[in-house]
Each structure stands twice: as structure tokens, then as C-alpha cells.
Amino acid sequence: MKIDGKTRLIGLIGNPVEHTLSPVIHNGISERMQCASVYVPFKVEEVGLAQAVQGAYELNILGMNVTVPHKNQVIESLVDIDEAAKKIGAVNTLVRMDSLKGYKGYNTDMLGLRRQILEDGISLKDKTVVILGAGGAAKAVVYMCLLEQANKIYLLNRTKEKADAIAESMNETATEMFSDVMGKLEEDEKTICCKRIIPMALADYHKILEEDLIVFQATSIGLSPNVENVVLEDAAFYQKVQIGVDLIYNPANTKFMQLVTEHGGKAYNALKMLLYQGVIAYELWHDIKVPQDIIEDIYTDLKRCVYPKDNIVLIGFMGSGKTTVGVELAKRMNMNFIDTDAYIEEKAGKSITDIFAQDGEEAFRMLETEVLITLRDTVSNTVFSTGGGMPLRAENAGLLKEIGKVFYLTAANQVIYNRVKDNTKRPLLQGENPYGKICELMKQRKPLYEAAADVLVDTNSNNLEEVIQAIQNEL
């Protein structure tokens, strides 16, 4: 990333901040969009918050995220605040307003969750929602549920008084939000509309009689390393749950999510919420729209950070030595070895040549994707040798990075030709002028290989020892 006198600073204030994943999001976007900004975290004590905000403005900082414990207190240091953030009572994004000589506050946590559920096809309109917890996150979820026109919102907390306080303030917000339709309602309907948030002690959860519930888990219970903890365990409750969303994203599959799926519901964690709250903040700071393909790349980066895998993935054109290198590398490092082409042939019950001939190349690429998803979720401590066309689909390239560290074994066209010219099992090289076909294919594929790889390894020397040493040095 180029840094010069035009580079703008963006960042995060909170305490602690050492664990933050926000630099992965923001610096990843800046690098891919070639935007002249750099994101860094700042540890700020509560007693110095106001001075930190003022100092940031004086230092010409473009914008900042705000995390615990400052999301509420920072409001006092702002020159303006977005309406949603005001209703929620918490701010996580500061946008520079030179006309007002300060920062305007937004709550992109709520906007990020809203974008996640819409992308996942979850509709809250006219539905019954249950929110577990009554902290700041729960209040943001309540507001989002109102925006999405949920019919009824149960707010469950061990201490009912906290749920009461949120319900009282947010029911007032509901009255304001739906004032345009209030005049058309009968008196009993108005009462229901204005009291759609129902506070309840957690112990009284069995009093919820509705079915097909959408449940948001908005506490820190179940967060790694306490992965066996859960707010509720009663099977009778989970039998009513249609969809469960855990605002925790580590572990990837929380105990809450497991209970939802075990009883027939669909479950999601909130890693996409983390992604989208960052994307929305970035868009506010830079007044741009982040393209979807870049968002997907950043999502892959996040998953690799939060759920790291110990696998090694070898990609490259046919004849680049992936299998030879992979077998020897796995042997030396005491790892398992999988050749994805052989794995696909075993699963399909026929050769790749037959798959190409009978079903076509696109069907084979889709089969590759299905296999990668399975391997991503089930395999560790493994060296993978992939087919030459594996990274051609953008989805496959992303999955490879989720599986492990990706090494592109490079070789010149002539070297590749010399290695594969006598191999009759290569369906893409059958016919006249195989060398010309290699050159044509490499012209298309080389940029895709490079984009999919973490590391490039030169194999032109045909020296197995040098290639393996180069990979181990990177590891």
C-alpha cells in the first residue's frame, strides 16, 4: 500500500483494541480500490475520550470507528448524530464534518446486521422476534426489527428491569415510526402497535406461545473459549425457532446455533454483520460504493483470520508439479495428502475425461465447488493438490483461501509443454497444436492463479528439493 502526503488516516478508538479485525476490512478495501487511506487502532482511556475525538479532528483524521467502552459516552463529543444512532443511544462510526468542525455519529452495527439478514433472505415483516439479552447490542437489534416491521418483539433478559427500560424507550420510538398509519387503526390496534416490544424475564421464556420464531442471540454467552455455554437449552423452546442469528461469530457454530439446527431451524452467525458494518462505515467516510466482488474478497479474508486452517493448497497449470510436490511435502511435514481431481473422480464414480465428455466443463467446475465446500468444513492438516482449472471460478478461488494457505506453482509455457506433451489423459490438450493451446490457456489463467494465491513458487528448475524448501520457508 502506497503511503504519501495525500494518504488519509482512518481508525478505531476503544479499549482494548489489540484484537480488532477492522484493519483487515478497511485496509483490504483501500488496497483493492487503490484508495489513499490507512486504518489503524488507537487505545483510548475513558478519561481521555473527549480529548481524543477533538485531537483526531485537529489531526485531520477522516473518520473513526468506536468500540467498547466508548459507544455511548462518545455522543457527548459529537457535533451531530444520525437519527438511528440517537434512538439506539450508541455510536460506532464517526464521519468528519468540516462544515461543523467535528464528527457526526452513526450506528453501522445495526445497519450491518440489517444488510446481513436481507442478504441471507430473512424477512422480519409481520414476524414474531425473540431477542436474548438487553444490552446495547439488543437495543440496536430492536431498532432494526422495527425498521423491518416485525409484528412482535420479545426482549428476554435475566434482569427484567434492563429489558423494561429498552422496551419503554423503543416502544416510544415505534409510536413515532408508525405515526403515519396510527390514524387508520382502531384503539385496540393502536395499543398493540405502540407496545410491540414486550420485556420478559428469561425464566419466563416458556410463556412465549407463538411458533416460527426468529431469534437473535445478543449476549456474549457462548463466546470462545466458553463455547459450551448457552443462554437457553430447553428443546421445547428451540422447536419453535425457525431462524436463529447469533451476534457472536467466534466460534463459527455456537452452541445456540447448534441447538437451532438440531431442532430443524436455520442458524447464522454475525461475521457478515462485522463485515457490513465496516463496509458501510468505509462508504460513509469516502463517499463511495464498495463493489460486491471486493466485499466478497474481504469476507474471505475475515474468515481466514477468525477461522484459520492449517492446510496447504497447491494451485497451478497442468504440469506445474502440484501432485509430485504435494505428496513429498505432506510426507516431510507429517500431513495428509488429497489430490482434488482424484477425490472428484472417486465421488463421481467416473474419470474427469468422462465428466468433461458427458456433462461438460461447467458441470465439472460446479462439482469442484461442491467438493471444496465439503473439504473446507471437514479436513485439516492436509496438503491439497488441485486441478489446473480449480481457481477459474471466483467462488472456488475464495474457497481455496478458506481451506488453507495457497501456493501457486509457476512454470514457463515451454516447460509445461515438455512435462505434459506425452500425457493423453489431459482433456483440454487433445487435438492439434497442444503447445498453442497451453499458451492460450495460460494467457487466460495466469492472472487468475496470481489473484487466488498467497505465495508464488517458481518450479522451472525441476528441482523438487528447491521447490519444497521455498514452500517451507514461507510457512
N, C-alpha and C positions, 0 to 999 in steps of 0.2 A: 504494500500500500504506500503510495507516494504521499509524503508529508512536506508541505512547504508553507509559505506565508499566507496562502489562501485557505489552508485547512481549518475547518471549524471544529470546535470541541463540543461534544455532547457527552452525557454521562449519567451516573446514578449516585444518589445520596441516600445513605441509610447506615445501619449499624446492627449486625455485621454486614459486610458486602463481599467478603472474600469468596463466598460460594456462588456468587451470581453467574447466571448463564447469559445475561443480557449482552455482554460483548460479543458472544457468538452470533446473536441475532443482528445487532446493529453494524458491527464491523464486517460481518458477512454480506449484508446488503450493500454497504458502501463500496466494498471491494468489487462485488459483481456489477454494480451500477456505475462504478467509477465516479462515485460521489466524494467530494473533498471534505469528509468529516471523519473524526475518530472518536470512539466511545470508550470511556474509562470509568471505573467505580471510585467513589470518594466516601471514605468513612467519616461520618459526621455525628458528633455527640448531640444529644437533645439540647443542651445549654447553648450550643453554637449554631443551631439551625437557622435562625433569622439572619445572622451574620453570613452564614454560608450562602444563603439564597441571594442576599444583596451582593456579596462578593462575586458570585457567579455572573450576575448581571454586569457588574463593573469589568469583569474579565472577558466580556463579550461571548460568553458561553451560549450556544444556540438554543439548547434545551436540556432538560434533565428528567430522568425517571426518579421516583421517590418510592422507597420501600420502608419496611418496618424499622424503627417505630415512629416514623415521621408523617405518615399519610394523613393524619388528622391535624396535627399541630402546624403543618406547613401552610395550611389555608390562611393563617394569620399573616403570612409574609407575601401574599399574592396581591396583584393589582386587579385581578378579575378571575372569575371561576365559571366554568361551564355549568349549565343548569343541572345536568345529570349528576355531576360531581357534587354540586351543592346539596341535592336531595339525598345522595348517598352519605355525604358527610366525610368523604375521603378522596384524596387526590393521589394519583401515581405518575402523572406526567405534567411537566411544566413547559410551556411554549413561550418563547421570548416575544414580548410585545413592545417594540421600541417606541411606539406612539404613546404608550402608557408608562414607559420607563420601568418595566418589571416583567413578571411572568404571569400567564394565565394558566389555571389549573384544569386538568381533565382527569377523568377516570377511565382509562382504556382497559382496565381489568374487566369491567362489566361489558365493554364493547367487544373485547376479545372473546369472552365466553359466549356472547350473543352470536358472533361470527362463527364460532366453532359449532354451536348446536345447529345453526342454519346450514352449515356445510355438511354436517352429519345427518341432515334430513329430519331433525327433531322439531316438531311443531308443538308449541305450548298453548296455542289458541284454544280456548274453551276446555282446557285440561285441568286436572287436579294435580297440584305440585306439592311435594313434601321437601322441606329444606331441613337438614340435620345440622344444628348449630345456630348460634345467634351472635356471632362476632361481626367484624367489618365485612368479611367476605360474604356472609349470609345476607347482609343488608344489600350489597351490590347485586346478589342473585335475585332478591325480592324485586328490586327495581327493574331488572331485566325481564322478570316474569310479568310485571305489569306492562312493560313495553310490548311484550309478545302476547298480551291479552289472555293470560291464564285465568281460568274461571275461579279457582280457589287455591289458596296457598297456605299450607300448614307449616308453621315455624316451630320446630321442636328443639328444646334445649334442656339440659339438666337443671339449670336455674331458670324457672319460668319468667322471673322478673326481667331478664335480659330480652327474652322473646317478646314480652309485653311492650317494652319500650320501643323496639323496632316496629312491631305491629301498629302501635299508636301513630308513630310518625309516618310510616309508609301507607297506612290507610288514609291519612290526610292527603298524601301525595296522590293516591288513587282517586280520591274525590276530585282533585284538581285536574288530573289527567283525563278523566272521563266526564268532565263537566258538560261537554257538548252534547252528550247523549242523556244526561240526567233528566232533562225536561221531558223526555219521551217515556220515562219509566213511571210505574206506579210506586206508591210509597214503600211497599214491602220490597220491591225490586231495588229501590234506591238504597235501602238499608243493606241489602246483600252486596250491592256494588261498592258501597263505601266500607264494607267490612270483609273484604275478600281475603285479608291476611289474618289467619287465626293462630294466636300463640298457644302453645301447649307444652306442658312438662313432658320430657322424654319418656317418663314412666307411663304416660297415658297414650302412647302410640297406638295401642290396640283399639282406641276409640275411633280411629280413622276407618270408616266403613267403605269408602269408595274403592273401586278396582282400577286397574290400568294406570297406576300412579307413575309420575315422573319424579324421581328423587335426586336431589343434589346433596352430596356429602360435603359439607362446608366446614368441617373441623380438621384439626391436624392429627386426629386419631387414625393410626394405620400408616403414618409416615415412616419411611425407612429410618432406622433399623427396626422399629417396632411393628413389623409387617403383619403380625398375627392379631393385632388389636383391631377392634371394630366398634362402632357406636351401638349398633343393634345386631343381634344374632338370630332372633326369632324367625324361624322358617315361615310362620304364618304371615309375617309382615312382607317378606320377600316374594311370597306367592302372589301378592297384589302389585308387584313392581313390574311395570312394562319396560321402563328405561331408567338406568342409574348412571349418574355422572359424578365422578369423584374429583373434587378440585385438587386432590393430590395427584402427582404424576410420577412419583418415585416411592414405591415400586410401580412398574408399568401395570401390573394387575393386582390391585389391592384386595384385601380380604373382603371389603364391601363389594367390589366388582365381582369377585368370585361368587359371593352369595347371590348376587343378582342373576348371573348367568346360570348358576346351578339350578335356579328355580324358573328358568325359561325366559328371563328378560335379557335385554341388550345392555352392555356396560361400556362406558368410556372413561378414560382418564382425562386430565386437563392439560396435557402437554401442548395441544393445539391452542388452548387459551393463552398459555405463556407465549407461544409464537405470535398469535394475532394481536395480543396487547402490545407487543413490541413493534410489530409491523405498523399498527395504527399510529403509535407514537412517532415512529420514523416518518410516516406520511405527514403528520401534523407539523413536525419540525422542518421538513424540507419542502412541503407543499408539492408533493409528487405522489404518483400511484406506483406502488411496487408491483411489478409483473408477477403473475401467478407462478411461472416457472422458477423464478428466483425464490419465491416463498417456499416452494416445494424443496428446493435445494437446501434452504436454511432449516427446514423441518428435518431433513435427513441429518444435517449437522447436529441439531439438537439431540436427536435420538442416539447418535453416536456418542455424544457427551454424557447423556443421562444413563444410557443402557449400553455401555461399552462391551464389545465382544473380543475374544482372544483368538479369533480365526484369522487366517491369511488367505487372501484371494489373489489368484494369478489370472490376468487377462492378457489378450494379445491376439494377433492374427494367427491363423493356422501355421504350424511350423515354427512358431516362436519358442518352443521348448517348454510349454506350460506343464505338460504331463511329466516329462523327464525331470524337470526342476522340482515339481511338486512332490513327486514320490521320494526323491532324495532328501528334500528339505524336511518333509514330515518324518522321515526316518531319523534324521540327525537331531530333530527337536522333540522327538518322542510325541508326535502329534498324529492324529488320524489323517487319512487322505481320501478325498472324494473327487472323482472326475465327473463333472456335471453331465457331460454327454452320455457317459456310461450309465449314470444314475437315471437319466431320462429314458434311455433305451430299456432299462430294467422295468421302470414304471409303466412305459407304454407297451411293452411286450413286443417291440419291433425295432429295427435299426433306424438310425437317423435318416439314412438314404431312403428307406421305405416311407418314413414320415413325410419327408420332402415330396416324394413322388405321389403319395396317396392323398396327403392332406394339404400340402403347400407350405411355403416358408412361414407365412404369417401364423398358421396354426402351431408350427414348431416354436415360434417366438413366444406365443401365449403360453405354451407348455413350459417353456423356460421360466416364465414369470411365476407360474404356479409352483414350480419346483423351488425357486428361490424363496418364496414366502414360507414354504414348509421348512426349508433348511435354516432360514433366519430364526425361526421360532423354536427349533429343536436341537440344533447342532452347536457344539463348542469344541475348542482345542483341535481344530481341523484345518488342514491346508486344502484349498479348493483350486482345481484346475478347470477353467471354464471354456466353453465353446467359443470359437472366434467371433461369432456374431452376438454373443451374450449382451454386451453393453449397448447394442444399437438402439434398443428401446429405452427411452428416458426412465421409465419405471424400473426396468432391470438395472440400470446404472445406479439408481438410488438404492435399490435393494442390496446390491453388491457392497455398497459402503456401509449399510447397516449390518451386514454379515461380518465384516472384518476390515482390516487394512488392505487396500487394493494396490497391487503392483502390476504395472504394465510392462511386459517383456517386449522390448523393441528389437527390430531387426530390419535390415535393408531389404528391398524387394527382391534383389537378386539372391540374397542369402536365403530368403524364404523359399524362392522357387527351387533352388538347389536341394532344399530339405524335403520338399513335398512333391517334386515333379513325377516321382515313380509311384505315388500313392493313389490307387484307383478308388479309394473309399471317400474321397472328398467330393461331395455332390456339386459344390459351387465351381469346381475346376474341370468338370468334364466338358469335352468339346475341343474346338480348335483354339490355339494361341493361349494356353494357360498362363504364361507369363504376363501377357497383356491384361488378362482378367485379374491377376494379382495386383498389377499397377492400378487398374481401375477401381478395384475394391479398396485398396489401401488409401487411395485419394479420398474416398468417402469416409472410411472408418478411422483413420489416424486421429482426426480432431475429436472424435467421439471417445476413442480409447484414452486420449490425454485428459479429456474432461472428466472421465469416470475414475481416473487413477489418483492415488495419493502419492505414489512414487513411480518414476520411470527407471527401468533397469535395462541396460544395453546387453544384448545377447549375441552380437555379431561375432564375437571371438570364438564362439562354440566351446568355450571353456566353462564346464559345469561348475568347477570349484570357484571361479571368479564370480559367477552369477549368484551362487548361493551365499557367498561371503558378502556380496553387495546387499542382498536382502537382509541378512542377519545384522549387518551394520545399521541398517535403517530401523530394525526392531529394537 
